[in-house]
């Protein structure tokens, strides 16, 4: 006996692996932004059920097809944005301390107190002094990374070595810097 599908019900096609992967990436982005499905739905003007269906690959996400060149430009742009965000995180007070001016600017434009600027300046000076105590390779790479604000990729290109070697060197240097700063009781 053959099964009959009611006329008013559509057959739902199972999502493809690609649709599931795209949905999973959509979910990863939502989670990385620390948003709930409800917050994402409100932000996009969609229902919570639609967001759920996007994440499961049931409902296809709207998308735009771009060329490889456009994709490369977009990728480069996002990489640069991430790089600038990281530089901002690594270097809070990049202009240094000037008596009177720094206090005024921090009081007007920042949630930090004037004393914070002095403490940041002292931390910066301690970091520079600690970097000078590192072995040659670590010192050179840390100066490029922390003081000149170069990325690991840029340092690797300058030195003609792999990303991995520069990354390992900076990680070791961070450990050495921590030990040096603990010795001088800066932490």
Sine and cosine of phi, psi and omega as CSV:
sin_phi,cos_phi,sin_psi,cos_psi,sin_omega,cos_omega
0.00,0.00,0.80,-0.60,-0.05,-1.00
-0.99,0.16,0.62,-0.78,0.06,-1.00
-0.99,0.17,0.65,-0.76,0.04,-1.00
-0.94,-0.34,0.72,-0.70,0.06,-1.00
-1.00,-0.04,0.78,-0.63,0.03,-1.00
-0.84,0.55,0.55,-0.83,-0.05,-1.00
-0.91,0.41,-0.49,0.87,-0.06,-1.00
-0.99,0.10,-0.02,1.00,0.01,-1.00
-0.95,-0.30,0.76,-0.65,0.07,-1.00
-1.00,0.08,0.54,-0.84,0.13,-0.99
-0.97,0.23,0.79,-0.61,0.01,-1.00
-1.00,-0.07,0.85,-0.52,0.01,-1.00
-0.99,0.14,0.70,-0.71,0.03,-1.00
-0.90,0.43,0.63,-0.77,0.00,-1.00
-0.90,0.43,0.59,-0.81,0.04,-1.00
-0.96,0.27,0.19,-0.98,0.03,-1.00
-0.88,0.47,-0.63,0.78,0.03,-1.00
-0.89,0.45,-0.71,0.71,0.02,-1.00
-0.88,0.47,-0.63,0.78,0.05,-1.00
-0.91,0.42,-0.65,0.76,-0.01,-1.00
-0.91,0.41,-0.69,0.72,0.02,-1.00
-0.89,0.46,-0.68,0.73,0.04,-1.00
-0.88,0.48,-0.64,0.77,0.03,-1.00
-0.90,0.44,-0.64,0.77,0.05,-1.00
-0.91,0.41,-0.63,0.77,0.05,-1.00
-0.86,0.51,-0.69,0.72,0.02,-1.00
-0.90,0.43,-0.68,0.73,0.02,-1.00
-0.85,0.52,-0.66,0.75,0.01,-1.00
-0.90,0.44,-0.69,0.72,0.01,-1.00
-0.87,0.49,-0.70,0.72,-0.02,-1.00
-0.93,0.37,-0.65,0.76,0.02,-1.00
-0.88,0.47,-0.53,0.85,0.04,-1.00
-1.00,0.08,0.08,1.00,0.03,-1.00
0.83,0.56,0.73,0.69,0.01,-1.00
-0.90,-0.43,0.55,-0.83,0.11,-0.99
-1.00,0.09,0.19,-0.98,0.07,-1.00
-0.88,0.47,-0.58,0.82,0.01,-1.00
-0.90,0.43,-0.69,0.72,0.01,-1.00
-0.91,0.42,-0.66,0.75,0.03,-1.00
-0.90,0.43,-0.66,0.75,0.01,-1.00
-0.88,0.48,-0.69,0.72,0.01,-1.00
-0.90,0.43,-0.67,0.74,-0.01,-1.00
-0.88,0.47,-0.65,0.76,-0.05,-1.00
-1.00,-0.04,-0.10,0.99,-0.02,-1.00
0.94,0.33,0.56,0.83,0.00,-1.00
-0.87,-0.50,0.19,-0.98,0.07,-1.00
-0.99,0.13,0.34,-0.94,0.04,-1.00
-0.89,0.46,-0.61,0.79,0.02,-1.00
-0.89,0.46,-0.63,0.78,0.03,-1.00
-0.90,0.44,-0.68,0.73,0.04,-1.00
-0.88,0.48,-0.71,0.71,0.04,-1.00
-0.85,0.53,-0.72,0.70,-0.01,-1.00
-0.91,0.41,-0.59,0.81,0.09,-1.00
-0.86,0.51,-0.74,0.67,-0.08,-1.00
-0.91,0.40,-0.49,0.87,0.01,-1.00
-1.00,0.05,-0.18,0.98,-0.02,-1.00
0.99,0.11,0.10,0.99,-0.01,-1.00
-0.94,0.33,-0.72,0.69,0.07,-1.00
-0.97,-0.22,0.79,-0.62,-0.01,-1.00
-0.94,0.34,0.69,-0.72,0.08,-1.00
-0.96,0.27,0.66,-0.75,0.09,-1.00
-0.92,0.40,0.64,-0.77,-0.03,-1.00
-0.53,-0.85,0.22,-0.97,0.02,-1.00
-0.85,-0.53,0.69,-0.72,0.04,-1.00
-1.00,0.03,0.78,-0.63,0.03,-1.00
-0.82,-0.58,0.31,-0.95,0.01,-1.00
-0.97,0.23,0.23,-0.97,0.04,-1.00
-0.87,0.50,-0.66,0.75,0.00,-1.00
-0.89,0.46,-0.68,0.73,0.04,-1.00
-0.90,0.44,-0.62,0.79,0.04,-1.00
-0.89,0.46,-0.66,0.75,0.02,-1.00
-0.90,0.44,-0.68,0.74,0.02,-1.00
-0.90,0.44,-0.69,0.72,0.01,-1.00
-0.89,0.46,-0.69,0.73,0.02,-1.00
-0.88,0.47,-0.71,0.71,0.02,-1.00
-0.87,0.49,-0.66,0.75,0.02,-1.00
-0.88,0.48,-0.74,0.67,-0.01,-1.00
-0.91,0.41,-0.58,0.81,0.06,-1.00
-0.89,0.45,-0.69,0.73,0.03,-1.00
-0.89,0.45,-0.64,0.77,0.04,-1.00
-0.88,0.47,-0.70,0.72,0.03,-1.00
-0.89,0.46,-0.66,0.75,-0.02,-1.00
-0.88,0.47,-0.70,0.72,-0.01,-1.00
-0.93,0.37,-0.58,0.81,0.08,-1.00
-0.89,0.46,-0.69,0.73,0.00,-1.00
-0.91,0.41,-0.62,0.78,0.04,-1.00
-0.88,0.47,-0.64,0.76,0.03,-1.00
-0.89,0.45,-0.60,0.80,0.01,-1.00
-0.94,0.34,-0.68,0.74,-0.05,-1.00
-0.95,0.32,-0.49,0.87,-0.14,-0.99
-0.79,-0.61,1.00,0.08,-0.05,-1.00
-0.92,0.39,-0.77,0.64,-0.07,-1.00
-0.90,-0.43,0.99,0.10,-0.13,-0.99
-0.99,0.15,-0.20,0.98,-0.05,-1.00
-1.00,-0.07,-0.07,1.00,0.03,-1.00
0.99,0.16,-0.21,-0.98,-0.07,-1.00
-0.90,-0.43,0.78,-0.63,0.12,-0.99
-0.79,-0.61,0.81,-0.59,-0.05,-1.00
-0.77,0.63,0.80,-0.60,0.05,-1.00
1.00,0.06,-0.83,0.56,-0.07,-1.00
-0.91,0.40,-0.72,0.69,-0.03,-1.00
-0.89,0.46,-0.69,0.72,0.02,-1.00
-0.87,0.50,-0.70,0.71,-0.03,-1.00
-0.90,0.44,-0.75,0.66,-0.03,-1.00
-0.89,0.45,-0.66,0.75,0.03,-1.00
-0.92,0.40,-0.59,0.81,0.00,-1.00
-0.94,0.34,-0.55,0.84,-0.03,-1.00
-0.99,0.12,-0.72,0.70,-0.17,-0.99
-0.96,-0.26,0.02,1.00,-0.12,-0.99
-0.69,-0.72,0.39,-0.92,0.10,-1.00
-0.99,0.14,-0.13,0.99,-0.05,-1.00
-0.99,0.11,0.49,-0.87,0.05,-1.00
-1.00,0.10,0.32,-0.95,0.02,-1.00
-0.83,0.55,-0.55,0.84,0.01,-1.00
-0.88,0.47,-0.51,0.86,0.01,-1.00
-0.89,0.45,-0.60,0.80,0.01,-1.00
-0.90,0.43,-0.65,0.76,0.02,-1.00
-0.91,0.41,-0.71,0.71,0.02,-1.00
-0.88,0.47,-0.69,0.73,0.03,-1.00
-0.88,0.48,-0.65,0.76,0.03,-1.00
-0.90,0.44,-0.66,0.75,0.02,-1.00
-0.91,0.42,-0.65,0.76,0.04,-1.00
-0.89,0.45,-0.68,0.73,0.01,-1.00
-0.88,0.48,-0.72,0.70,0.00,-1.00
-0.90,0.44,-0.63,0.78,0.04,-1.00
-0.91,0.41,-0.64,0.77,0.03,-1.00
-0.89,0.45,-0.71,0.71,0.01,-1.00
-0.88,0.48,-0.68,0.73,0.01,-1.00
-0.91,0.42,-0.64,0.77,0.01,-1.00
-0.93,0.37,-0.63,0.77,0.03,-1.00
-0.86,0.50,-0.62,0.78,-0.01,-1.00
-0.91,0.42,-0.30,0.96,0.01,-1.00
-1.00,-0.01,-0.06,1.00,-0.02,-1.00
-0.98,0.22,0.33,-0.94,0.13,-0.99
-0.87,0.50,0.36,-0.93,-0.13,-0.99
-0.75,0.66,-0.82,0.57,-0.05,-1.00
-0.87,0.49,-0.73,0.69,-0.01,-1.00
-0.90,0.44,-0.66,0.75,0.00,-1.00
-0.88,0.48,-0.75,0.66,-0.03,-1.00
-0.87,0.49,-0.72,0.69,-0.04,-1.00
-0.94,0.34,-0.60,0.80,0.04,-1.00
-0.92,0.39,-0.62,0.78,0.04,-1.00
-0.89,0.46,-0.66,0.75,0.03,-1.00
-0.93,0.38,-0.63,0.77,-0.08,-1.00
-0.97,0.25,-0.79,0.62,-0.09,-1.00
-1.00,0.07,-0.64,0.76,-0.13,-0.99
-1.00,-0.07,-0.63,0.78,0.00,-1.00
-1.00,-0.05,-0.08,1.00,0.07,-1.00
0.87,0.49,0.58,0.82,0.07,-1.00
-1.00,0.07,0.47,-0.88,0.06,-1.00
-0.99,0.14,0.21,-0.98,0.03,-1.00
-0.88,0.47,-0.65,0.76,0.04,-1.00
-0.86,0.51,-0.70,0.72,-0.01,-1.00
-0.90,0.43,-0.65,0.76,0.01,-1.00
-0.91,0.42,-0.68,0.73,0.01,-1.00
-0.88,0.48,-0.65,0.76,0.02,-1.00
-0.92,0.40,-0.68,0.73,0.01,-1.00
-0.89,0.46,-0.70,0.72,-0.06,-1.00
-1.00,0.07,-0.14,0.99,0.02,-1.00
0.93,0.37,0.56,0.83,0.02,-1.00
-0.79,-0.61,0.01,-1.00,-0.05,-1.00
-0.98,0.18,0.38,-0.93,0.08,-1.00
-0.84,0.55,-0.70,0.71,-0.05,-1.00
-0.84,0.54,-0.70,0.71,-0.03,-1.00
-0.90,0.43,-0.67,0.74,0.02,-1.00
-0.91,0.42,-0.71,0.71,0.00,-1.00
-0.86,0.51,-0.73,0.68,0.02,-1.00
-0.88,0.48,-0.66,0.75,-0.01,-1.00
-0.89,0.46,-0.68,0.73,-0.01,-1.00
-0.93,0.36,-0.61,0.79,0.05,-1.00
-0.89,0.46,-0.70,0.71,0.05,-1.00
-0.89,0.45,-0.65,0.76,-0.01,-1.00
-0.89,0.45,-0.63,0.78,0.03,-1.00
-0.88,0.48,-0.66,0.75,0.06,-1.00
-0.89,0.46,-0.69,0.73,0.03,-1.00
-0.91,0.41,-0.64,0.77,0.02,-1.00
-0.89,0.46,-0.66,0.75,0.01,-1.00
-0.88,0.48,-0.68,0.73,0.03,-1.00
-0.89,0.46,-0.69,0.72,-0.01,-1.00
-0.89,0.46,-0.71,0.70,-0.03,-1.00
-0.92,0.38,-0.52,0.86,0.07,-1.00
-0.94,0.35,-0.61,0.79,0.02,-1.00
-0.88,0.47,-0.64,0.77,0.02,-1.00
-1.00,0.04,0.14,0.99,0.08,-1.00
0.85,0.53,0.70,0.72,0.04,-1.00
-1.00,-0.02,-0.36,0.93,0.05,-1.00
-1.00,-0.03,0.00,0.00,0.00,0.00
